[in-house]
Amino acid sequence: MPNVRFDKYYRYEDLTHILHSYAQEFPHLVHIESIGKSYESRDIWLLTVTNFALCSHQEKPALWVDGNIHATELAASSALLYLLQTLVKGYGTHADITRCLDTRTFYICPRVNPDGAELALAEKPKFIRSSTRPYPYDDERNDGLVMEDIDGDGRILLMRIPDANGAWKICPTEPRLLVRREPTEIGGQYYRVLPEGKIENYDGVEIKIQRPKEGLDLNRNFPGLWRQESQQPGAGSYPSSETEVRSLVQFITNHANITGAITFHTFSGVLIRPYTHLSDEEFPVNDLRTYQRIGEKGTELTQYPAISAFHEFRYDPKDAITGTFDDWVYEYQGLFAWTVEIWSPQRQAGITNYKYTDWQREHPLEDDLKLLRWNDEQLAGKGYIDWYAFDHPQLGQVELGGWDSMYAWTNPPPEFLEKEIARFPDWVVWHLLISPRLEIYEASIHSLGDNMYRVRLVVQNTGWLPTYITQKALDKKLVRGCICEIELPVGATLETGKLIEDLGQLEGRAYKPSSPTRRQSDPTKDRAKVEWIIRATLGGTVKLLARHERAGVVRTELIIE
């Protein structure tokens, strides 16, 4: 087993070595490939995880899982490393994992954005949103505050600067905290708060915040509902303009066996589903109910609430986020897709029933006091840094301090990491096991006399989801029906029927009520039958194949006796 620790975050070179080690040690379960290059030409690694001895990975239903599309959201990569280790350790000993890898496939992309993550993990870190490509302009900016680690301690904190017109004052009951100055208050000691960093071309008066030269947000660059930069900051030059996003889009669209998708981010401690821009009322009814059912199971297994992006995770109540991964996967691929936001410092501190995005704008002082107690008691004071003096090159004497946001807010502190990411493998495995799965119900050959034979093939979907996955996919005709093929022995002829038959879609069990009622009925919509009449001589072999791009491929052979 590769020597992987789940109390640290790995840089690209170490991560690459670990991923290849899994593929070398478990070649029967793990294959690795590069699905593209990042802006700085790093490989974007993709692990295919399945029992390769049984059949091709593309002939099994699959689940796409990725993480770390945003630069500082490092716990997402760790969660997928943990998933990978859970799968290879559990194969042969854990019933669900064994069944899953025998009959299905995982596509795991642990670090979509290796360039941005390298900056976040550098000894002198730099925090950007996503890709390192200059955007929307490549010209050098030469004035304003640039966020950086100015004292070389490996952290980017806050600066508090004495300012008679500042908006903040020291909390009277907890001097480490700053609280808002009252609207009509004067005469006290007040502060201006800025990110830690230097100010280029400071004139002694105005402090502007430089817009990052790397202004992309890769999770606004997906083709679904993409909008231009003027409407959606960070959106990129055109849909899938960025190589990292394009690599994902190409792989997913070229692998029709993918039946669902989960993308891991940080932070908030929630499971988020589409839409970002539409109310739940706009969903096809069965899709909404199925999303809710999958979310209920996710909450049961992870203890994370399952929420709607539109109703419960909007940064701006009047403007929705668009161009996101899960919207694209649901709307244009017709698959159930989720965004997992790992880690909630508020919940760790005992804060419950808070609004995930609104809390950042408005919350009671008691919440800050709870967080500070959590820092003191659980983090040994390493999460919130008490203010200390620093001689700033432009501003003179200031103080640095506040939350170490990288390893208290954006990601779990390393000692909390494994416990947090251990929540997810059971739900991820369950999510793949609900996929449709094509199986043979009956394959037979019956003599009609005079060298004539009736060949029958009956297939069924033994999965919970229908073969088409979503009503959206059915409405948009995104998925082909179940195709059955017959291959005759040499010299045989097909008298009735076609060599290739389209049997349409097969239902699953997803849309059944919670209990049978007097009007309940279960017609066999999960099965389909095809029959051929052939003329052949004894001893020949008839080969039958059934395939569905999302539900898999099955084969059998019949001897003419």
N, C-alpha and C positions, 0 to 999 in steps of 0.2 A: 504494500500500500504506500503511495507517495507520502512523504513526510510533510503534511499540511497542518498548519496551526490555524485555529479559528479565533485567535485573540490578537491578530495583527492584520494589517492591510498590505497587499502585495503590489509591488511595482511591476511594470510590464515584463521585464526580463524574467523575473522569478515566476510570475503567473504563467508565462509561456512554457517555462521548464516544467512546472507542475502539470499543466494540461497535457503536454506530450508524455509525461511520466504515466498518467492514467492510461493513455492510448497504448503505451508500450507494455504496461503490466496487465491490462485487460483487453487484448486485441479482439477477443471474441465478443466483447460488449461495447467497446469504445473506439471510434475512428475520429481522427481530427483532420481538418482541412482549413485553409484560408478561403473565406468567401469574398475577400476584397482587401483593399489597402486603405488605410486612413489617409488623411490629408498629408501627414508627414511620413507616409509609406510604411507604417506598421501594419502587420497582418491582423486582420479581424478574424479571430479563431472561432470555429464552429465545431462542436462535438456532436456526432451522431451516436446515440446510445440506444442499443437494442441487442437482442440475441441474433447475431448475424448468421448463425448456423442454420436457422430455420427458413428464412427467405430474405429477399432484398428489403432493405429499410424502406424503400419507396413503395413496396407492396403491402405495407402496414399503415394503419391510421397513425397520425403523428401529432405531437404537440410542440409548438414553437415556444421557447423560453429565452428571454434575453435580459440584459441588465447594463447599468452604468452608461447609458446614453448621455447623461449629464455628468460633467467632469468631476464634481466633488462628491457624487453619490456613490461612494465606494462600497458601501455595504451590499449593494446590489450584486457586485461581482462575487463577494464572499458568499452570498446566499446561493448562488449557482454553483460555486465550488462545493458547498455543503450538500446541495442536491446531488451533484455528481458522485460524491463520496457515498452518500446514502444509497444511491442506486447500485453501485458496484458492490458495496458491502452487503446489501440486502438481497442480491440475486442468489437464489438457491436456498435462502433461509427465511425470507419474508414472502408470504404467499402472494400478496398484492403486487409487490415489486417484481417477483418472478413472473407472474402472469402478464404483467404489463410489458416487460421487456421481451417476453416470448411472442406476444401478439401485437405489439405496438412499438412506436419509435419516438424518442425524444430528439429534438434539435435544440441544442443549448449553446447560446452565444454569450459567454460571461461578461465580455467587455466590448460593447459596441463602439465606444469612443476612447481608444487607448491614448490618444494624444492629450486630451484634456485631463485624463486621470493622472498621467505622468506629471503634469504641472501641479496638480493638487497634492501629489505624494512627494514632491521634490523637497530636499532639505530646507530650501527657502521657498515655501509654496507660493503659487500664484493661483488665485481662484477666478475661473471663468465659467460661463454657463455650459458650453459644449465644445465645439471644434475650435482648433487653433487657427483656422483660416481667417485672415483679415476680412472683415465684413461689417458694414456694407462698403467701407472705403479702405483703401490700402495706404492712404497718406499718413504721415506721422503727425500726431497731435502734440502740441507743445505747451499746453497750459492746463492747469487744473490738478485735482488730487488723483493720484494713482494708488489704488489699494495694494499694499504689499507689507511684508514682514520687515519693518524698518529697524528693529533692534536685534534681528538675527536669532530669535529664540524658537523658530520653527512654527510660530503661531501668528495669525492675523487677528488682532483684537479690535477694540474701539479706542479712540482718543477722546478724552474729555478736556475741554479748553475753557478756562475761565472767561466769561463773556457777560457783560452787564445786560445784554439783550438776548441771552441764551434762553432756550425753552425748558431747561431742566434744572432741578435742584436736588440736593442730597436728601434722601428719605429721612425724616426725623426719627423713625424707629429702627432703621437698619441702614447705617451709613454707607454700606457697600452699594446700595441701590440708588438709582436716580429715579425721580418721579417728576411728573409734569408740573411746571409752574402754573399757578392759577391764572385765569384770563386777565384779572385786574391787579395781579400781585406786582409789587415793586419793593425795592430796598433790600433784597437779599443777595446771597451769593448764588449766581447762576452760571450755567455751563452750556456750551455748544458741543455736540457729540458728532464725531466723524469716524469713518473707518480708519484703521491704522494705515498709514501710507505717507508718501511724500507729495509735495505740491510743486509742480513744475511751473516756472516763471511766475512765482507768487509776487503780487504787487503790494503785499502788506495789507490789503483791504478785502478783496473779493476771493472767495474760495469756491471754485466750481468743481464738480465731480466729473472727471474725464469719462466720457463714454468708452467702455472697453473696446480696444481695437478688434477683439475677437467677439463680435456681437451676435454670432449665430446661436440659435436654439434648435438643435437637431430634431427635437420633438414638436416642431412647428413646420417641418419640411416634408412631411409625408403627403402623398397625393390627395388624400381625402380631405375635401373642404379647405384646400390650401388657399391662403390669401397673401397678397403682396405685402412687402415690408411696411408700407404706409398704413396698413390695416392690422398687421400681425407682426410685431417686432421680432426679429430673429428668424423670419420665415425662409430666408435663402432666396437665391436668384430666380428659381422656378421649382416646381414640385420635384423632389428627389434630386435636386441639384448637387447635394453633398454626397461625397463618395460613401460615407458611412451609412447614410440612409438608403442610398441606391443599392448598396450591397445587400441590405436586408430585404428591400422590395423585390429585387431580382430573385433572391433565393426563395422567398415565400411564394411568389407568383409562379416559380418554376417547380414547386413541389405541391402539387394539388392534393397530396395525401395529408396535408396539414389540416387538422380539424378544430384547432383552437389555439389561442396565444395568450401568454402572460408576460408582461414586461415589468421588471423590478426597478423601482426608484427609491428615493428617500425624500422626505420623511413625513410622517403624520400618523402612521399606524392604522392605515385603512386599505381596503380593497375597493378600487374605483372602477366603475363600468361606464360605458357611453350612455347617452350622448354627452358631449361637451356643450353642444349648441341648441339642443332640442329637449323639450319636456318629455317625460315618460309617456305622456299621452300620444306621442308620435310613433311609438314602437308598435310593430305588429304584436298583437296580444300574446301569442304563444312565445315569441322571443322575449318579451318582458318577463313573463312568468318563469321562463327557463333561466334567464339571467338571475332573477330573484332566488330561484331554487339553488343555483350554483353558488350564489353569494351566501345563502344561509348555511350551506355546507362549509364554505370558506370560513365563516365566522365561528362555526362550531369547532373547526380544526385548528384555527390560528388565533382565535380570540380577537381578531380584527373586525371592526364593523365593515359591512359591505354597503357602499353608498353609490349614489348617482353623481357623476361629475357636474351635471347641469344643476341639480337641485341642492347639492351639499358641498361642492368643492369649486366654487367660482371665485376667482380673484376679484373680478369686477362684476357687480350684479347686472350691469347693462351691456357687457361685452364678453362674449364667450371666447375661450381658447379654441383654435382650430388648427388643422394640419397635424393632428396627433396620431400616434401609432394605433391606439385601440379604436379610434373612430374609423381610420382607414381599413383596418382589418375587418371590422363589423360591416361597414357600409359597402365596401368594395370587394371584399373577399367572402362576405357572408358567414363569418365565423364569430363565435363568442370570444371576446378579447377583454383582458383586464390589465389595469395598472395597479401594482402593489406598491404602496408607499411604506417602506420599512421604518419602524422606530417612532416612538412618541415620547419625548422627554416629559411632556405634560402628564401623560398617563403614569409614567414612572414616578412622578412626584405626587401622585394621588389626585390629580385634577381630572375630573370626569365631566361628561355631558357638555363639553365645550365645542364651539363651532370651529372647524379645522382651519379655514382661511381667515374668518373674521377675528379670531383670537389674536392674530398678529396686530390688528389695528386697535382692538379694545378688549381689555380684560381687567379684573380687579387686582389691587395690590396684593391681596392674599395669595393669588396665584404665583406672583413673583417670590413671595416669602416661602411658599411651599417648594418652589424650584430651588431656592437657595438652601433650604434645609436638606433637600435631596442631594444637592452638591456637597454639602458639609458631611452628611452622614453616609452616603453611598459612593461618592466620587472622591472622597478624601480631599475635597477642596480643589481638585484639579480641573473641574468644569467651568467654574466661575472664578476668574482671577481678580483678586483684590487690586485696587488701583495703586499704581506705583509711578514715581516720577521718571520722566524721560526728557532729555534735552533734544527737542525736535530741530532738524536742520533749518527749517523755515519759520516755525512758530515759536521757537524757544521752549520754555518750560511748559510741558503738558503732562498729562497722566495717561498711562495705558492700562487697560483692564477690561472687565466685563466677561461675557461668555466666550469660551473657546468654541466657537460655533461648529468647527469642523468635527470635533470629537466629543461633543455633548448634544448638539442639535442635529446637524446634517447627517451624522453617522453615530451609531452607538459607540461609547468608549470601548476600547478593545476588550476589556474584561467582561463587557456585557454582550459582545458580538455573538458568540456561539449560541447563547440562550435565545437570542432574538431570532436568528436565522433558522434555528431548529424548528420553528413553528410551521414552515412552509412545505417540506417534502410530502407529507401525507396528503395535503390538498392538491398539490401539483400532480401526484400520481393518480388520485381520484379523478381529477379533471380529465386526464387522458383515458382512464378506464371507462368514462361515460361515452366515449366516442362510438360512432357506429362501427360494426364489424361484420363483414360478410362471411357467412359460413354455408356449407352445403347441408341442406336438409335431406335431400334424396338425390341419388344418382343411380339410374337403373336402365337396363336394356331388356326388352321383352320380344320374344320371337312371335312373328305374325304368320309364319309359314312361307314357303317358296322364297327363301333367302331375304325375306323382308323383316325388318326389326323396328320397334318403336324405342327411341332413346328419350329418356326423361331426365331433366335436371331441375331440381327445386332448390332455390337459394333462400336464405333468410338473413335478416339483420338482427344479430344477437346483442347489439349495443343499446344503450339507453337513448341516445340521440338518434333522430332519423338520419338517413344517409345524406340528405341535403343539408343537415345541421341546423340552419335557420330558415325561417319564413322569408327573410330578406334575400337569401340566396335563391330560394324558389321563385320569388317574385321577379328577381332580376335575371333568372335563367343562368346563374353562375356555375351550375354544376350539372354534368351529364348524368343520365340514369345508369342503371346497372346493365352492363353489356355481357352477354353470354355468347360463347363461341364453341363451335364443334369442329374438330379436325378428324377427317375420315381416314381409315386405312387405305392403302394402295388398292385400287380396283373397285372400291366402294363408290356408290352414287347416292346423292341426296335426293330423295323423292318428294318430300314435302318439308317446308320450313326453309329458313335462311341460315347460311353459315354463321352470320352474326345477327343476334337479336338484341334489341334494346327493351329491357323490361321496366324501365322507369325507376322511380324512387321507392325505397322501402322505409316504412315508418319504424320508429323505435317505441320505447315505453315512456318517453318523457312527458307526454300530454295526457296521461291517465290521472283521474281524480285521486284524492287521498284515500278513499275507500270505495268499494263497489256499491252501487245503489240498485234499486229495482229496475232502473232503465239502463244500467251499464251493460255494454257488450264489447267484446274484443274480437272484431273481425281480423282475419289474417293478413292485414296490410303490411306486416313485416316479412311476408313471403311472396315469392313470385315463381312461376313455373314456365318452362319452355319444353316443347316436345318436337322431335324430328322423326320422320320415317326415312330409313335408309335401306338400301339394297347392298348386301355384303355377304361374303363367305365366312365360314367358321374360322376362328383363330385370330382374326384381326383385332386391332386395338383402336378403340374410339377414345380420343382425347377431348376432355371438356374443360372449359375455363370460364370463370365468371370474374368480372372485375368492376370495381367502382372506384373512381379516383379518390374518394375520401374514405371508403369503407374497406379497401384492401382487395386482394386477389386470392382466389382459391382455384385449385386444379384437381382433377381426378382422371383416372383412366378406367375404361370398361373393356373387358375381353368378350368378344362375341363367341358365345358357347351354345 
